[in-house]
Amino acid sequence: MNNTAFPPNFLWGASTAGHQVEGNNTNSDIWLIEHVAPTIYAEPSGDACDSLHRWGEDLDIVRDLGLNTYRFSLEWARIEPERGVFSAAMLDYYKRIVEGCHARGLTPLVTFNHFVAPRWFAARGGWDAADAGDYFARFCDRAARHLADGIGYALTLNEPNLMRLLNWLPFAFPPEMAQTEQAMLAAAAKACGTDTFSVANAGKLDDNKLQNMIAGHKAGYAAIKAVRSNLPVGVSLALTDDHAVGENSRRDEKRRDVYAAWLEAAKTGDFIGVQNYERQLIDANGVMPAPQGCERNQMGSEIYPAALEGAIRYAHEATGLPVIITENGLATLNDAQRAAFIPAALAGVARCISDGIPIWGYCHWSLLDNFEWIFGYGPHMGLVEVDRATFKRTAKPSAYVLGNIARRNSL
């Protein structure tokens, strides 16, 4: 293999998540906190990209670009809209997507939970509840019994370490946002007539919640494997490429805080999903500002494609597991930045493979310009533009850059 070629059967994909693309996920926890007052969400998700109805078109785009893998998520709130009430119709809906992938020669990479949970789950304490993992495992069992035969690879949870990572992004969020966030969660609790309302991607990730989520990953993994033992299952983690600067750098402190428990938990898995968007320079005071004069993305962060390589090496060294890059990309209104970013990031992936790190695939985030959580529809992270009024999809030049690499299986 030359140093720009990728292994046979390498997974070349694009990623989505249900709440961010499907639309009208009205029984979910996130739908509620988008609509209470106050809210930290710039706008509600609404129809999103209407992929609930246009998923076939999305799969056609993935195939036509030359990719062979589609990463999507199951929406727990659609499948179990009330506690203990499972929707056969929604399980069949996701089965049609799995079957649609196979009909187009695509490998389905399925995330069982991409942040969003049913409203009833959040209203009883979410992942703060001691028995949260039991409910998640029950959901995984039911979904796996309906879907697992057709799934290529599965993830239990998406970026369960995100809230710890956000603590190390001091330049991203103003201090007053934390107060508004707590008021938002209190308003959601009041709307549900409960004392608490807890969601996965807001609020604090204290040690109790951390351990409950780890227990949920392990229980979900066991439930899926009990249904189909040969299905590769892992968990995806949010990883910045951390560079120690000067004496007494806090880099290792950050790694202990953000990654250590989850890297250990990931060993209960067949691979690790790596999700990387940037690097961080960390000195004795913590995270440093991006270097002056660097190229920046739409969110103001440094564009540094080599960060993916650093994150892969760290994750593999810490776990010994094979890697699937389940997210990598950037927010930009200038698609030429994305078109340049993709081959540069993949060059780092090729170097890792040449050094013997088992990497099974690369999924770009994201397929579509979609709903980006508290930022609404402002950030443009997609390979494909979506008209907000008509939902018309238009592939950007960067989509063909990735597609051509995938067709060649080489840079």
GUDRENDO-213946 format. One record per residue (C-alpha): residue in one letter; chain; y, z, x. Coordinates in steps of 0.05 Angstrom, whole numbers, padded with zeros to 5 digits. Each point is the difference from the previous one (the first is absolute). Layout:
GUDRENDO-213946
@code->a unit->A Y->Y Z->Z X->X
...
***
This chain:
GUDRENDO-213946
@code->m unit->A Y->00000 Z->00000 X->00000
@code->n unit->A Y->00068 Z->-00017 X->00028
@code->n unit->A Y->00054 Z->00053 X->-00003
@code->t unit->A Y->00034 Z->-00031 X->-00060
@code->a unit->A Y->-00063 Z->-00010 X->-00043
@code->f unit->A Y->-00024 Z->00050 X->-00051
@code->p unit->A Y->-00073 Z->00020 X->-00015
@code->p unit->A Y->-00042 Z->-00041 X->-00048
@code->n unit->A Y->00007 Z->00024 X->-00072
@code->f unit->A Y->00066 Z->00034 X->00016
@code->l unit->A Y->00035 Z->00023 X->-00064
@code->w unit->A Y->00066 Z->-00036 X->-00010
@code->g unit->A Y->00036 Z->00028 X->-00060
@code->a unit->A Y->00061 Z->00020 X->-00039
@code->s unit->A Y->00008 Z->00067 X->-00034
@code->t unit->A Y->00027 Z->00023 X->-00068
@code->a unit->A Y->-00003 Z->00064 X->-00040
@code->g unit->A Y->-00009 Z->00005 X->-00075
@code->h unit->A Y->00062 Z->00038 X->-00020
@code->q unit->A Y->00044 Z->-00042 X->00045
@code->v unit->A Y->-00023 Z->-00068 X->-00028
@code->e unit->A Y->-00035 Z->00009 X->-00067
@code->g unit->A Y->00057 Z->00026 X->-00044
@code->n unit->A Y->00004 Z->00048 X->-00059
@code->n unit->A Y->-00045 Z->00054 X->00029
@code->t unit->A Y->00025 Z->00046 X->-00054
@code->n unit->A Y->-00054 Z->00055 X->00003
@code->s unit->A Y->00014 Z->00013 X->00074
@code->d unit->A Y->00037 Z->00056 X->00034
@code->i unit->A Y->00047 Z->-00047 X->00036
@code->w unit->A Y->00021 Z->-00035 X->-00064
@code->l unit->A Y->00024 Z->00066 X->-00027
@code->i unit->A Y->00040 Z->00021 X->00061
@code->e unit->A Y->00033 Z->-00069 X->00001
@code->h unit->A Y->00028 Z->00015 X->-00069
@code->v unit->A Y->00020 Z->00073 X->00000
@code->a unit->A Y->00069 Z->00025 X->00017
@code->p unit->A Y->00015 Z->00012 X->00056
@code->t unit->A Y->-00045 Z->-00048 X->00039
@code->i unit->A Y->00000 Z->-00022 X->00073
@code->y unit->A Y->-00025 Z->-00069 X->-00022
@code->a unit->A Y->00052 Z->-00055 X->00006
@code->e unit->A Y->-00029 Z->-00034 X->-00061
@code->p unit->A Y->-00064 Z->00002 X->-00042
@code->s unit->A Y->-00061 Z->-00044 X->00016
@code->g unit->A Y->00000 Z->-00033 X->-00069
@code->d unit->A Y->-00039 Z->-00065 X->00000
@code->a unit->A Y->-00007 Z->00002 X->00076
@code->c unit->A Y->-00027 Z->-00068 X->00019
@code->d unit->A Y->-00041 Z->-00006 X->-00064
@code->s unit->A Y->-00063 Z->-00004 X->00041
@code->l unit->A Y->-00035 Z->00034 X->-00057
@code->h unit->A Y->00000 Z->-00069 X->-00032
@code->r unit->A Y->00011 Z->-00044 X->00061
@code->w unit->A Y->-00053 Z->00027 X->00048
@code->g unit->A Y->-00037 Z->-00066 X->-00002
@code->e unit->A Y->00062 Z->-00036 X->00025
@code->d unit->A Y->00007 Z->00052 X->00055
@code->l unit->A Y->-00072 Z->-00011 X->00022
@code->d unit->A Y->00011 Z->-00076 X->00000
@code->i unit->A Y->00060 Z->00011 X->00047
@code->v unit->A Y->-00042 Z->00043 X->00048
@code->r unit->A Y->-00054 Z->-00053 X->00001
@code->d unit->A Y->00047 Z->-00059 X->00007
@code->l unit->A Y->00036 Z->00032 X->00059
@code->g unit->A Y->-00066 Z->00001 X->00038
@code->l unit->A Y->-00012 Z->00075 X->-00004
@code->n unit->A Y->-00069 Z->00028 X->-00015
@code->t unit->A Y->00015 Z->00071 X->-00024
@code->y unit->A Y->00040 Z->00032 X->-00056
@code->r unit->A Y->00016 Z->00073 X->00002
@code->f unit->A Y->00018 Z->00031 X->-00068
@code->s unit->A Y->-00005 Z->00068 X->-00033
@code->l unit->A Y->-00030 Z->00029 X->-00062
@code->e unit->A Y->00048 Z->00034 X->-00047
@code->w unit->A Y->-00031 Z->00067 X->-00018
@code->a unit->A Y->00050 Z->00009 X->-00056
@code->r unit->A Y->-00025 Z->-00064 X->-00034
@code->i unit->A Y->-00074 Z->00017 X->00009
@code->e unit->A Y->00006 Z->00074 X->-00020
@code->p unit->A Y->00064 Z->00004 X->-00041
@code->e unit->A Y->-00019 Z->00068 X->-00028
@code->r unit->A Y->-00044 Z->00051 X->00034
@code->g unit->A Y->-00073 Z->-00019 X->-00010
@code->v unit->A Y->00018 Z->-00063 X->-00039
@code->f unit->A Y->-00021 Z->-00062 X->00038
@code->s unit->A Y->00019 Z->-00070 X->-00020
@code->a unit->A Y->-00057 Z->-00050 X->00003
@code->a unit->A Y->00050 Z->-00056 X->-00012
@code->m unit->A Y->00041 Z->00019 X->00062
@code->l unit->A Y->-00062 Z->00007 X->00042
@code->d unit->A Y->-00019 Z->-00070 X->-00023
@code->y unit->A Y->00071 Z->-00023 X->00018
@code->y unit->A Y->-00009 Z->00022 X->00072
@code->k unit->A Y->-00070 Z->-00029 X->00001
@code->r unit->A Y->00030 Z->-00068 X->-00019
@code->i unit->A Y->00046 Z->00005 X->00061
@code->v unit->A Y->-00059 Z->00017 X->00045
@code->e unit->A Y->-00039 Z->-00059 X->-00029
@code->g unit->A Y->00063 Z->-00044 X->00006
@code->c unit->A Y->00003 Z->00016 X->00074
@code->h unit->A Y->-00072 Z->-00022 X->00010
@code->a unit->A Y->00011 Z->-00064 X->-00040
@code->r unit->A Y->00055 Z->-00018 X->00049
@code->g unit->A Y->-00037 Z->00020 X->00063
@code->l unit->A Y->00041 Z->00064 X->00009
@code->t unit->A Y->-00026 Z->00068 X->00022
@code->p unit->A Y->00026 Z->00056 X->-00046
@code->l unit->A Y->00027 Z->00059 X->00039
@code->v unit->A Y->00010 Z->00053 X->-00054
@code->t unit->A Y->00043 Z->00063 X->00004
@code->f unit->A Y->-00025 Z->00051 X->-00050
@code->n unit->A Y->00066 Z->00038 X->00000
@code->h unit->A Y->00066 Z->-00029 X->00025
@code->f unit->A Y->00045 Z->00062 X->-00012
@code->v unit->A Y->00003 Z->-00007 X->-00076
@code->a unit->A Y->-00040 Z->00045 X->-00046
@code->p unit->A Y->-00005 Z->00012 X->-00075
@code->r unit->A Y->00056 Z->00041 X->-00031
@code->w unit->A Y->-00051 Z->00052 X->-00023
@code->f unit->A Y->-00022 Z->00010 X->00072
@code->a unit->A Y->00071 Z->00012 X->00025
@code->a unit->A Y->00015 Z->00046 X->-00059
@code->r unit->A Y->-00057 Z->00046 X->00018
@code->g unit->A Y->00023 Z->00006 X->00072
@code->g unit->A Y->-00021 Z->-00066 X->00031
@code->w unit->A Y->-00027 Z->00009 X->00070
@code->d unit->A Y->00028 Z->00071 X->00002
@code->a unit->A Y->-00056 Z->00020 X->-00048
@code->a unit->A Y->-00062 Z->00029 X->00034
@code->d unit->A Y->-00047 Z->-00044 X->-00041
@code->a unit->A Y->00040 Z->-00064 X->00010
@code->g unit->A Y->-00054 Z->-00030 X->00044
@code->d unit->A Y->-00053 Z->00011 X->-00054
@code->y unit->A Y->00040 Z->-00043 X->-00049
@code->f unit->A Y->00012 Z->-00053 X->00053
@code->a unit->A Y->-00074 Z->-00002 X->00017
@code->r unit->A Y->-00018 Z->-00007 X->-00073
@code->f unit->A Y->00048 Z->-00059 X->-00005
@code->c unit->A Y->-00029 Z->-00031 X->00063
@code->d unit->A Y->-00070 Z->00007 X->-00027
@code->r unit->A Y->00017 Z->-00034 X->-00066
@code->a unit->A Y->00039 Z->-00056 X->00033
@code->a unit->A Y->-00053 Z->-00011 X->00053
@code->r unit->A Y->-00056 Z->-00005 X->-00051
@code->h unit->A Y->00038 Z->-00056 X->-00034
@code->l unit->A Y->00028 Z->-00036 X->00061
@code->a unit->A Y->-00032 Z->00018 X->00066
@code->d unit->A Y->-00053 Z->-00055 X->00000
@code->g unit->A Y->00055 Z->-00052 X->00010
@code->i unit->A Y->00048 Z->00038 X->00046
@code->g unit->A Y->00001 Z->-00021 X->00074
@code->y unit->A Y->00035 Z->00061 X->00028
@code->a unit->A Y->00030 Z->00062 X->-00033
@code->l unit->A Y->00054 Z->00051 X->00015
@code->t unit->A Y->00001 Z->00068 X->-00034
@code->l unit->A Y->00074 Z->00017 X->00008
@code->n unit->A Y->00061 Z->-00038 X->00025
@code->e unit->A Y->00044 Z->00035 X->00052
@code->p unit->A Y->-00015 Z->00072 X->-00022
@code->n unit->A Y->00039 Z->00023 X->00061
@code->l unit->A Y->00064 Z->-00036 X->-00020
@code->m unit->A Y->00039 Z->00061 X->-00022
@code->r unit->A Y->-00010 Z->00033 X->00068
@code->l unit->A Y->00022 Z->-00063 X->00034
@code->l unit->A Y->00064 Z->-00004 X->-00042
@code->n unit->A Y->00019 Z->00068 X->00029
@code->w unit->A Y->00007 Z->-00036 X->00067
@code->l unit->A Y->00046 Z->-00054 X->-00028
@code->p unit->A Y->00065 Z->00040 X->00000
@code->f unit->A Y->00043 Z->-00062 X->-00001
@code->a unit->A Y->-00033 Z->-00030 X->-00062
@code->f unit->A Y->00017 Z->00050 X->-00055
@code->p unit->A Y->00063 Z->00042 X->-00012
@code->p unit->A Y->-00012 Z->00076 X->-00007
@code->e unit->A Y->00023 Z->00001 X->-00072
@code->m unit->A Y->-00058 Z->-00045 X->-00019
@code->a unit->A Y->-00048 Z->00059 X->00006
@code->q unit->A Y->00039 Z->00039 X->-00052
@code->t unit->A Y->00001 Z->-00059 X->-00048
@code->e unit->A Y->-00074 Z->-00011 X->00012
@code->q unit->A Y->-00016 Z->00071 X->-00021
@code->a unit->A Y->00044 Z->-00006 X->-00062
@code->m unit->A Y->-00036 Z->-00065 X->-00017
@code->l unit->A Y->-00069 Z->00033 X->00005
@code->a unit->A Y->00025 Z->00059 X->-00042
@code->a unit->A Y->00026 Z->-00049 X->-00053
@code->a unit->A Y->-00068 Z->-00034 X->-00001
@code->a unit->A Y->-00036 Z->00066 X->-00008
@code->k unit->A Y->00046 Z->00017 X->-00059
@code->a unit->A Y->-00014 Z->-00067 X->-00031
@code->c unit->A Y->-00075 Z->00015 X->00003
@code->g unit->A Y->00008 Z->00072 X->-00024
@code->t unit->A Y->-00030 Z->00027 X->00064
@code->d unit->A Y->00023 Z->00046 X->00056
@code->t unit->A Y->-00012 Z->-00049 X->00055
@code->f unit->A Y->-00002 Z->-00075 X->00013
@code->s unit->A Y->-00027 Z->-00022 X->00067
@code->v unit->A Y->-00006 Z->-00071 X->00027
@code->a unit->A Y->-00030 Z->-00026 X->00065
@code->n unit->A Y->00062 Z->-00035 X->00029
@code->a unit->A Y->00055 Z->00049 X->-00017
@code->g unit->A Y->00012 Z->00073 X->00014
@code->k unit->A Y->-00028 Z->00040 X->00058
@code->l unit->A Y->-00069 Z->-00009 X->00031
@code->d unit->A Y->-00014 Z->00072 X->00015
@code->d unit->A Y->-00066 Z->00024 X->00029
@code->n unit->A Y->-00030 Z->00014 X->-00068
@code->k unit->A Y->00014 Z->-00070 X->-00025
@code->l unit->A Y->-00022 Z->-00029 X->00066
@code->q unit->A Y->-00068 Z->00034 X->-00003
@code->n unit->A Y->-00009 Z->-00020 X->-00073
@code->m unit->A Y->00013 Z->-00073 X->00016
@code->i unit->A Y->-00048 Z->00003 X->00059
@code->a unit->A Y->-00052 Z->00030 X->-00046
@code->g unit->A Y->00015 Z->-00056 X->-00050
@code->h unit->A Y->-00011 Z->-00053 X->00053
@code->k unit->A Y->-00066 Z->00030 X->00020
@code->a unit->A Y->-00023 Z->00009 X->-00072
@code->g unit->A Y->00023 Z->-00070 X->-00018
@code->y unit->A Y->-00036 Z->-00030 X->00060
@code->a unit->A Y->-00064 Z->00036 X->-00019
@code->a unit->A Y->00005 Z->-00023 X->-00072
@code->i unit->A Y->00010 Z->-00073 X->00019
@code->k unit->A Y->-00055 Z->00001 X->00052
@code->a unit->A Y->-00048 Z->00033 X->-00050
@code->v unit->A Y->00008 Z->-00062 X->-00044
@code->r unit->A Y->-00005 Z->-00050 X->00057
@code->s unit->A Y->-00019 Z->00027 X->00067
@code->n unit->A Y->00012 Z->-00063 X->00040
@code->l unit->A Y->00072 Z->-00009 X->-00024
@code->p unit->A Y->00048 Z->00014 X->00059
@code->v unit->A Y->00050 Z->00053 X->-00023
@code->g unit->A Y->00059 Z->00029 X->00038
@code->v unit->A Y->00070 Z->00029 X->-00009
@code->s unit->A Y->00066 Z->-00032 X->00021
@code->l unit->A Y->00052 Z->00039 X->00039
@code->a unit->A Y->00074 Z->-00011 X->00011
@code->l unit->A Y->00010 Z->-00004 X->00076
@code->t unit->A Y->00062 Z->-00012 X->00040
@code->d unit->A Y->-00007 Z->-00019 X->00073
@code->d unit->A Y->00026 Z->00063 X->00033
@code->h unit->A Y->00032 Z->-00004 X->00069
@code->a unit->A Y->00014 Z->00064 X->00040
@code->v unit->A Y->00069 Z->-00002 X->00033
@code->g unit->A Y->00020 Z->00048 X->00056
@code->e unit->A Y->-00022 Z->00071 X->00012
@code->n unit->A Y->-00025 Z->00045 X->-00056
@code->s unit->A Y->-00007 Z->-00057 X->-00049
@code->r unit->A Y->-00021 Z->00022 X->-00070
@code->r unit->A Y->-00047 Z->-00059 X->-00007
@code->d unit->A Y->-00064 Z->00041 X->00003
@code->e unit->A Y->00030 Z->00050 X->-00049
@code->k unit->A Y->00012 Z->-00057 X->-00048
@code->r unit->A Y->-00070 Z->-00026 X->00009
@code->r unit->A Y->-00030 Z->00068 X->-00015
@code->d unit->A Y->00044 Z->00007 X->-00062
@code->v unit->A Y->-00008 Z->-00070 X->-00029
@code->y unit->A Y->-00067 Z->-00027 X->00023
@code->a unit->A Y->-00048 Z->00052 X->00029
@code->a unit->A Y->-00032 Z->00026 X->-00064
@code->w unit->A Y->-00006 Z->-00070 X->-00030
@code->l unit->A Y->-00028 Z->-00032 X->00063
@code->e unit->A Y->-00054 Z->00053 X->-00001
@code->a unit->A Y->-00012 Z->-00011 X->-00074
@code->a unit->A Y->-00003 Z->-00075 X->00010
@code->k unit->A Y->-00064 Z->00010 X->00040
@code->t unit->A Y->-00031 Z->00010 X->-00069
@code->g unit->A Y->00003 Z->-00075 X->-00007
@code->d unit->A Y->-00027 Z->-00066 X->00026
@code->f unit->A Y->00067 Z->-00026 X->00025
@code->i unit->A Y->00073 Z->00020 X->00002
@code->g unit->A Y->00055 Z->-00038 X->-00034
@code->v unit->A Y->00062 Z->-00005 X->00045
@code->q unit->A Y->00068 Z->-00010 X->-00034
@code->n unit->A Y->00057 Z->-00010 X->00049
@code->y unit->A Y->00071 Z->-00023 X->-00008
@code->e unit->A Y->00039 Z->00026 X->00060
@code->r unit->A Y->00003 Z->00042 X->00063
@code->q unit->A Y->00036 Z->00065 X->00012
@code->l unit->A Y->00031 Z->00024 X->00064
@code->i unit->A Y->-00007 Z->00076 X->00004
@code->d unit->A Y->00036 Z->00045 X->00049
@code->a unit->A Y->00007 Z->00075 X->00005
@code->n unit->A Y->00045 Z->00001 X->-00062
@code->g unit->A Y->-00047 Z->-00042 X->-00043
@code->v unit->A Y->00006 Z->-00072 X->-00024
@code->m unit->A Y->00054 Z->-00040 X->00034
@code->p unit->A Y->00043 Z->-00054 X->-00031
@code->a unit->A Y->-00023 Z->-00072 X->00009
@code->p unit->A Y->00024 Z->-00031 X->00065
@code->q unit->A Y->00070 Z->-00029 X->-00002
@code->g unit->A Y->00001 Z->-00075 X->-00009
@code->c unit->A Y->-00072 Z->-00005 X->-00024
@code->e unit->A Y->-00019 Z->-00049 X->-00055
@code->r unit->A Y->-00004 Z->00037 X->-00066
@code->n unit->A Y->-00034 Z->-00012 X->-00067
@code->q unit->A Y->00030 Z->00005 X->-00069
@code->m unit->A Y->-00009 Z->00076 X->-00001
@code->g unit->A Y->00037 Z->00008 X->00066
@code->s unit->A Y->-00062 Z->00016 X->00041
@code->e unit->A Y->-00016 Z->-00032 X->00067
@code->i unit->A Y->-00045 Z->-00062 X->-00003
@code->y unit->A Y->-00053 Z->00014 X->00052
@code->p unit->A Y->-00064 Z->-00041 X->-00012
@code->a unit->A Y->-00037 Z->00034 X->00058
@code->a unit->A Y->00000 Z->00065 X->-00040
@code->l unit->A Y->-00063 Z->-00024 X->-00035
@code->e unit->A Y->-00039 Z->-00003 X->00065
@code->g unit->A Y->00021 Z->00070 X->00019
@code->a unit->A Y->-00020 Z->00027 X->-00068
@code->i unit->A Y->-00068 Z->-00034 X->00003
@code->r unit->A Y->-00015 Z->00028 X->00069
@code->y unit->A Y->00019 Z->00070 X->-00020
@code->a unit->A Y->-00041 Z->-00001 X->-00065
@code->h unit->A Y->-00062 Z->-00028 X->00033
@code->e unit->A Y->00004 Z->00048 X->00059
@code->a unit->A Y->00008 Z->00059 X->-00046
@code->t unit->A Y->-00057 Z->-00018 X->-00047
@code->g unit->A Y->-00047 Z->-00049 X->00035
@code->l unit->A Y->-00001 Z->-00040 X->-00065
@code->p unit->A Y->00006 Z->-00075 X->-00011
@code->v unit->A Y->00070 Z->-00019 X->-00025
@code->i unit->A Y->00024 Z->-00042 X->-00058
@code->i unit->A Y->00075 Z->-00012 X->00000
@code->t unit->A Y->00013 Z->00012 X->-00073
@code->e unit->A Y->00076 Z->-00006 X->00003
@code->n unit->A Y->00049 Z->-00029 X->00049
@code->g unit->A Y->00066 Z->-00036 X->-00012
@code->l unit->A Y->00074 Z->00009 X->-00009
@code->a unit->A Y->00054 Z->-00001 X->-00052
@code->t unit->A Y->00048 Z->-00057 X->00011
@code->l unit->A Y->00044 Z->-00050 X->-00037
@code->n unit->A Y->-00007 Z->-00046 X->00060
@code->d unit->A Y->-00070 Z->-00029 X->-00003
@code->a unit->A Y->00007 Z->-00028 X->00071
@code->q unit->A Y->-00006 Z->00072 X->00024
@code->r unit->A Y->-00066 Z->00008 X->-00036
@code->a unit->A Y->-00025 Z->-00068 X->00025
@code->a unit->A Y->00014 Z->00023 X->00072
@code->f unit->A Y->-00027 Z->00071 X->-00012
@code->i unit->A Y->-00069 Z->-00021 X->-00024
@code->p unit->A Y->-00026 Z->-00036 X->00063
@code->a unit->A Y->00033 Z->00051 X->00045
@code->a unit->A Y->-00035 Z->00058 X->-00036
@code->l unit->A Y->-00066 Z->-00038 X->00000
@code->a unit->A Y->00005 Z->-00012 X->00075
@code->g unit->A Y->-00006 Z->00076 X->00007
@code->v unit->A Y->-00060 Z->-00001 X->-00046
@code->a unit->A Y->-00032 Z->-00053 X->00044
@code->r unit->A Y->00012 Z->00042 X->00062
@code->c unit->A Y->-00034 Z->00059 X->-00033
@code->i unit->A Y->-00061 Z->-00043 X->-00018
@code->s unit->A Y->-00003 Z->-00026 X->00072
@code->d unit->A Y->-00002 Z->00072 X->00023
@code->g unit->A Y->-00061 Z->00013 X->-00043
@code->i unit->A Y->00031 Z->00035 X->-00060
@code->p unit->A Y->-00039 Z->-00020 X->-00063
@code->i unit->A Y->00051 Z->-00028 X->-00048
@code->w unit->A Y->-00028 Z->-00029 X->-00064
@code->g unit->A Y->00062 Z->-00030 X->-00032
@code->y unit->A Y->00075 Z->-00006 X->-00011
@code->c unit->A Y->00034 Z->00006 X->-00069
@code->h unit->A Y->00074 Z->-00013 X->-00002
@code->w unit->A Y->00045 Z->00041 X->-00045
@code->s unit->A Y->00014 Z->-00029 X->-00046
@code->l unit->A Y->-00023 Z->-00061 X->-00037
@code->l unit->A Y->00060 Z->00003 X->-00048
@code->d unit->A Y->00071 Z->00024 X->-00001
@code->n unit->A Y->-00017 Z->00060 X->-00043
@code->f unit->A Y->00022 Z->00069 X->-00024
@code->e unit->A Y->00012 Z->00042 X->00062
@code->w unit->A Y->00000 Z->00070 X->-00030
@code->i unit->A Y->00066 Z->00037 X->00003
@code->f unit->A Y->00035 Z->-00062 X->00027
@code->g unit->A Y->-00018 Z->-00042 X->-00061
@code->y unit->A Y->00001 Z->-00075 X->00010
@code->g unit->A Y->00051 Z->00001 X->00057
@code->p unit->A Y->-00047 Z->-00005 X->00060
@code->h unit->A Y->-00032 Z->-00068 X->00008
@code->m unit->A Y->-00067 Z->00010 X->00035
@code->g unit->A Y->-00039 Z->-00058 X->-00030
@code->l unit->A Y->-00030 Z->-00063 X->00028
@code->v unit->A Y->00016 Z->-00027 X->-00069
@code->e unit->A Y->00066 Z->00003 X->-00038
@code->v unit->A Y->-00002 Z->00021 X->-00073
@code->d unit->A Y->00054 Z->-00021 X->-00048
@code->r unit->A Y->00020 Z->00064 X->-00036
@code->a unit->A Y->00014 Z->-00037 X->-00066
@code->t unit->A Y->-00058 Z->-00050 X->-00003
@code->f unit->A Y->-00051 Z->00031 X->00048
@code->k unit->A Y->-00007 Z->-00068 X->00034
@code->r unit->A Y->-00034 Z->00007 X->00067
@code->t unit->A Y->00026 Z->-00039 X->00060
@code->a unit->A Y->-00034 Z->00006 X->00068
@code->k unit->A Y->00048 Z->00011 X->00058
@code->p unit->A Y->-00007 Z->-00035 X->00067
@code->s unit->A Y->-00028 Z->00064 X->00030
@code->a unit->A Y->-00059 Z->-00004 X->-00049
@code->y unit->A Y->-00020 Z->-00066 X->00032
@code->v unit->A Y->00007 Z->00030 X->00070
@code->l unit->A Y->-00051 Z->00053 X->-00018
@code->g unit->A Y->-00043 Z->-00050 X->-00038
@code->n unit->A Y->-00003 Z->-00049 X->00058
@code->i unit->A Y->-00021 Z->00055 X->00048
@code->a unit->A Y->-00054 Z->00021 X->-00049
@code->r unit->A Y->-00026 Z->-00072 X->-00007
@code->r unit->A Y->-00005 Z->-00006 X->00076
@code->n unit->A Y->-00025 Z->00071 X->00007
@code->s unit->A Y->00043 Z->-00001 X->00062
@code->l unit->A Y->00073 Z->00006 X->00021
***
